[in-house]
Amino acid sequence: MGGVPGRAPGVGSPRVIWRGEIYQVDLGRPVGHEPAFLRPAIVVSSDIVNNGPGELVMVVPVTSTDYGLRSHVEIATGVNGLEHPSYARCDQIRVVSTKRIRLRRGNIAPDELRSIDRALRFILDL
């Protein structure tokens, strides 16, 4: 699919969502300690799921706060569109509708995605 860079599905022309991309995602209003509102999040579900008929993706929210937890993976600045060092909160994994996805920010590095995979295996006891 062609698509318009920076456009999410349902906003203009269709877009393919790839694992490891960072998007601005509207996580809605918080309940308890949930990450919420419009914030960066990393797509961690498979490309088949991301672009399937269910129109759902699994994301890990990003924070700028270092909590020093094993389940948080540091994400450096660069081509990913993040302005400062940030942390993927793998303990806050979410399934969201593709309609919640807004602007594409970039991609994380392959070694960062491998670190996220390790953190998810730890959190999910896989």
N, C-alpha and C positions, 0 to 999 in steps of 0.2 A: 504494500500500500504506500502511496506517496505521502500524503499528509503535509501539514504545515509545521515546520519546526516550532516547538514551544506550545503547540496546540494539543489539547487532550481530547480523547474520544468524546464525541457529542458536542464539541466546540468547533464549528467549521468542518473541515474535511477530516476523515478518519485518520488515526495515527496508531502505529504499532507500538506497544509498550514492551520494553525489554527488561529482563532481570538485571539488576545492578544500576538502573537509572535512578536519578534523584528528581523528584517532582515536588512542587508545592502542593500539599494535600490539605483539604478542608476536613479536619477531624471532628468538627462540631464542638458543642459545649461539653466541658469536662464533667465527669462524675467521679468524686473522690480524687485520686491522684493520677488520673488518666492524662496523658498528653492531649492537648486539644487545640482548637482554632486552626488557622492557616499556618502550616509549618512545613519544613522540608521533611521528606520521608523517602526511604530507599525501597525500591521494589525488590522483594525477595522470592516471590512465587515464580514458577516456571513460565516460560514464554507461551506455552500452549494454554495454560490457565489464564494468563494475562490477556490474551487475545481471543478467548473462547466466548461462547454464547452467554455465559453467566454474567459477563461484564463485571467481574470482581477481581481484585488484586490483593495480595498480601504485602503489607508494608511494615517497615521498622521506622518509627519516628526518630527524628534527629533533634538533639539538644545541644546547646553550647556550654552546658554545665558539666564539669567532670566530677562524677560521683565516686570514681575509683572502683567501680564494680567490674567483676569479671564478665558480666553480661553486656557491658558497654564497650563498643569498639570505636577507637579514635579514627576519625576521617579527616585527612589533611585538606587544606585548601588547594585550589587548582582548577582544572578543567571541569570539575564537578559543580561549579557555580556557587560554592560556599565561600563566604568572605572571611571566615575565621575557623580555626580548628573546632571541630564538632564531634559529637559522639552518637553513634547508632545505638539506640536503646532496645537491644534485642529482647529484653524482658517485657517490652510493651508492644509486641507484635500485634498487628491488627489486620483484619480483612475488611476492605472498603470497596464500595462501588466505584467503577471507573468515572462516574459522574462527580465524584469528590476530587478527582485529579485535575489540577490546574496547570500551571506553567512548568515545563521541563527545564531543569537547572543544569543537568549534565549527567556524567557517569562516575561511579567510584572506580578505583583501581582494582585490578584482579586480586591483588594480595589483600586488599581491604574486604572484598567479597568473600574470600576464603576465611578471613578472620570472623566475619559475620556468620558464615556457615558453622564454624566451630562454636561460636557463642550460642547459636540457635540449638545445636546438638546438646550443649550443656543445659540450657534452659528447658528444653523439651525432653531431656533424659533419653536421647536417641543413641 
